[in-house]
Amino acid sequence: MNDEGCRTIVFSSSAVVYGAAAPDFPHAPPAVIQAAYAAKRETDPFYPTNPYAWTKLACEELLRDAAAAAPWRVALLRYFNPVGAHPSGLIGEDPVNQATNLMPIVANVAARHLGLLAARDASAADPPVLPVFGTDYSTPDGTAVRDFIHVMDLARGHVDAYDALMAPTATSTDPAIDASTALAAGRAAPATGSVVQTFNLGLGRGASVLEVVRAFESVVQAWQAEQRLAGHDAAPSPSSAPPFRLPICKRPRRVGDVGLVVADNRRARTWLPRWWRGDDMLDLHAMCAD
């Protein structure tokens, strides 16, 4: 890019760079639990805990170094939990390998039990029930809480981040190059003309695993009712059947998991005002439906 004179990039980073400063054990001291449950801010220190997190952090650092050596314009967008699909249904989440994120696993389990997954499409690795890892977190229903954002809202964030980056009055918002923050210690200042901006892209509120399950069940139940009214054979149960329920299996927590990961999105709401639409942001029901 530099050789071709293209020095503008909107980079897809991830909230995974924040990691977990301390594990959320059931009987941990209150201060430890409070730290683990605090909304993630762009000024928070990094605690990468896996190769994917280290890769994202390394890419961020490379782009900061580039901006220190030449006039680059860089937007670092830290996604929280993108879910959903384009409303047309033509573009959606279709993992090449076995799904590991919550929403595609929920969708696969539901499809199997609704008879919508052809035998040739069903993987032996796909679980017949939904595993719920951890039910004793300090959350309202005991299951882990995550900040989900619809992919359409995430896409809009990219466009608005680019526009903000290219504005004549654009200034850097990246804490890692702000001399007043601990993250900037020992780091070279940006070159004249460089702009580096960092934003959390999340709704700033979370939904638990069980809330996602109930929302998905509600969407399926509404779909079944529509199918019955239309007289389609695709509705697998008569109107007298009990409401559709996803089969779940409660399991112990996984090592390294924390109870709550939610974005502090105030910086994005301030610098990307066209992105933030308040109550008009697509909600959990829309994420499940799409």
C-alpha positions in Angstrom: 0.0 0.0 0.0 2.8 2.4 0.9 4.6 1.8 -2.3 1.5 2.6 -4.3 0.8 5.7 -2.3 -2.3 4.3 -0.7 -2.0 5.3 3.0 -5.6 5.1 4.2 -6.9 1.9 5.9 -9.9 0.9 8.0 -8.7 -2.1 9.9 -11.0 -4.9 11.2 -9.7 -5.4 14.8 -11.4 -7.0 17.7 -12.4 -6.6 21.3 -10.4 -9.8 21.9 -7.3 -7.6 22.3 -8.6 -6.5 25.7 -8.6 -10.1 26.9 -9.3 -10.7 30.6 -7.2 -9.0 33.3 -8.4 -11.6 35.8 -10.6 -14.7 35.5 -14.1 -14.4 36.9 -14.2 -17.1 39.5 -17.4 -17.6 41.5 -15.7 -16.6 44.8 -13.2 -14.0 43.6 -12.8 -10.8 45.6 -15.3 -8.1 44.7 -12.6 -5.9 43.2 -11.5 -8.7 40.8 -15.1 -9.3 39.7 -15.8 -5.6 39.2 -12.7 -5.3 37.0 -13.8 -8.3 34.9 -17.3 -6.9 34.5 -16.4 -3.3 33.6 -17.3 -2.1 30.1 -14.2 -2.2 27.8 -12.8 1.2 26.9 -10.2 2.0 24.2 -7.9 3.2 27.0 -7.9 -0.2 28.7 -4.7 -2.2 28.8 -4.3 -5.2 26.5 -4.4 -8.8 27.8 -4.4 -11.0 24.6 -4.9 -14.6 25.6 -4.8 -16.5 22.3 -3.1 -16.4 18.9 -6.0 -14.6 17.3 -5.9 -11.8 19.8 -2.1 -11.5 19.4 -2.5 -11.3 15.7 -5.0 -8.4 15.9 -2.9 -6.6 18.4 0.2 -7.0 16.2 -1.6 -5.6 13.2 -2.7 -2.6 15.2 0.9 -2.0 16.3 2.2 -2.3 12.7 -0.3 0.3 11.5 0.7 2.6 14.4 4.4 2.2 13.4 3.4 3.0 9.7 1.7 6.2 10.9 4.8 7.1 12.9 7.0 6.8 9.8 4.8 8.4 7.1 1.4 10.3 6.9 -1.1 7.5 7.1 -4.8 7.7 8.0 -5.7 4.6 10.1 -9.0 3.6 11.7 -8.8 0.7 14.1 -12.3 -0.8 14.6 -12.6 -3.2 17.5 -15.6 -5.4 16.9 -17.4 -6.9 19.8 -19.8 -9.8 18.7 -21.0 -9.3 15.1 -24.1 -11.5 14.3 -27.0 -11.6 11.9 -26.9 -11.3 8.1 -28.0 -9.1 5.2 -31.8 -8.9 5.3 -31.9 -10.3 1.7 -30.6 -13.6 3.0 -28.0 -13.7 0.2 -25.1 -12.9 2.5 -24.8 -14.4 5.9 -22.7 -16.2 8.4 -21.7 -19.6 6.9 -18.5 -20.9 8.7 -16.3 -23.0 6.5 -15.2 -25.1 9.5 -17.2 -26.1 12.6 -19.0 -23.1 14.1 -17.5 -21.8 17.3 -19.5 -18.6 17.8 -22.9 -18.7 19.7 -25.3 -17.6 17.0 -24.4 -20.0 14.2 -24.4 -22.9 16.7 -27.8 -21.8 17.9 -29.0 -21.7 14.2 -27.5 -25.1 13.4 -29.1 -26.8 16.5 -32.5 -25.2 15.6 -32.2 -26.2 11.9 -31.5 -29.8 12.9 -34.5 -30.0 15.2 -36.8 -28.3 12.7 -35.7 -30.7 10.0 -34.4 -27.9 7.8 -30.8 -29.1 7.6 -30.3 -31.7 4.8 -28.4 -34.8 5.8 -25.6 -33.9 3.4 -25.3 -30.5 5.1 -25.3 -31.8 8.6 -21.8 -32.3 10.1 -21.1 -35.1 12.6 -19.4 -32.4 14.6 -22.5 -30.3 14.9 -24.0 -30.6 18.4 -27.6 -32.0 18.6 -28.1 -29.8 21.6 -26.7 -26.3 22.5 -23.9 -26.4 25.0 -24.1 -23.6 27.6 -20.7 -23.1 29.2 -21.1 -21.7 32.7 -24.3 -21.0 34.5 -22.9 -19.5 37.7 -21.6 -16.2 36.6 -22.5 -13.0 38.4 -25.1 -12.1 35.8 -28.9 -12.0 36.1 -29.4 -15.6 34.8 -26.0 -17.0 35.6 -24.9 -17.3 31.9 -22.2 -15.3 30.2 -23.2 -11.9 28.8 -21.8 -10.5 25.5 -22.3 -7.3 23.5 -23.8 -8.3 20.1 -24.0 -6.0 17.1 -25.8 -6.6 13.9 -23.5 -6.9 10.9 -25.5 -4.2 9.1 -24.8 -1.7 11.9 -21.2 -2.9 11.8 -21.0 -2.2 8.1 -22.3 1.3 8.6 -19.6 1.8 11.2 -17.0 1.1 8.5 -18.4 3.7 6.2 -18.7 6.3 8.9 -15.2 5.6 10.2 -13.8 6.1 6.7 -15.7 9.4 6.4 -14.5 10.6 9.8 -10.9 9.6 8.9 -10.9 11.6 5.6 -12.5 14.7 7.0 -10.2 17.8 6.7 -10.5 18.3 10.4 -9.8 14.7 11.4 -7.6 14.3 14.5 -6.2 11.2 16.2 -8.3 9.5 18.9 -6.1 6.4 19.4 -5.1 6.2 23.1 -2.0 4.2 22.3 -0.4 7.3 20.6 -1.7 9.8 23.1 1.2 10.9 25.2 -1.1 11.5 28.2 -2.0 7.8 28.4 0.0 4.9 29.8 -0.5 3.0 26.6 1.7 5.5 24.7 4.7 5.1 26.9 7.9 4.7 24.8 6.0 4.9 21.5 7.0 7.2 18.7 4.7 10.1 17.9 2.7 10.0 14.7 4.2 11.6 11.6 3.0 15.0 10.6 -0.3 14.5 8.7 -1.0 11.1 10.3 -4.4 10.4 11.8 -4.9 7.2 13.9 -8.4 6.6 15.3 -9.6 3.7 17.5 -13.2 2.9 18.1 -15.2 0.1 19.9 -18.1 -1.0 17.8 -20.7 -2.5 20.0 -24.1 -1.5 21.3 -22.8 -0.8 24.8 -25.3 -3.3 26.3 -25.2 -7.1 26.6 -27.4 -10.1 26.2 -26.8 -13.4 28.0 -26.6 -16.8 26.4 -30.1 -17.7 27.6 -31.5 -14.4 26.4 -30.1 -15.2 22.9 -31.7 -18.6 23.1 -35.1 -17.2 24.1 -34.9 -14.5 21.4 -34.1 -17.2 18.8 -37.0 -19.4 20.0 -39.3 -16.4 19.7 -38.2 -15.8 16.1 -38.7 -19.5 15.2 -42.2 -19.6 16.9 -43.2 -16.5 14.8 -41.9 -18.2 11.6 -43.9 -21.4 12.4 -47.1 -19.4 12.9 -46.6 -17.7 9.6 -46.0 -21.0 7.9 -49.1 -22.5 9.3 -51.2 -19.5 8.3 -49.8 -19.8 4.8 -50.6 -23.5 4.7 -47.0 -24.5 4.0 -45.8 -27.9 4.9 -42.5 -26.4 6.2 -44.2 -25.8 9.5 -43.1 -29.0 11.3 -45.6 -28.9 14.2 -49.3 -28.5 14.4 -50.8 -25.5 16.1 -51.6 -27.6 19.2 -47.9 -28.5 19.6 -46.0 -26.8 22.4 -43.9 -23.8 21.5 -40.5 -24.5 19.9 -37.7 -24.8 22.4 -34.0 -25.2 21.8 -32.5 -28.2 23.6 -29.6 -27.0 25.8 -27.0 -28.8 27.9 -25.4 -27.0 30.8 -21.7 -27.4 31.1 -18.9 -26.1 33.3 -17.2 -22.8 32.4 -14.3 -22.9 29.9 -10.9 -21.8 31.1 -10.3 -18.1 30.5 -14.0 -17.2 29.9 -15.4 -14.1 31.8 -18.9 -13.4 32.7 -19.5 -10.1 30.9 -17.8 -8.4 27.9 -19.5 -5.2 26.9 -18.3 -2.2 24.9 -17.9 1.3 26.2 -18.9 2.9 22.9 -18.9 6.6 24.0 -15.9 7.4 21.8 -17.6 6.0 18.7 -20.9 7.7 19.6 -19.1 11.0 19.8 -16.8 10.8 16.8 -19.1 8.8 14.5 -22.5 10.4 15.2 -24.1 9.2 12.0 -23.3 5.6 13.0 -25.0 5.7 16.4 -28.8 5.6 15.9 -29.8 4.9 19.5 -32.9 2.9 19.8 -32.9 2.4 16.0 -29.9 0.2 16.1 -30.9 -3.3 15.1 -31.8 -5.3 18.2 -31.3 -8.9 19.3 -34.6 -10.0 17.6 -33.4 -8.6 14.3 -30.1 -10.3 14.7 -31.8 -13.7 15.3 -34.3 -13.2 12.5 -31.7 -12.3 9.9 
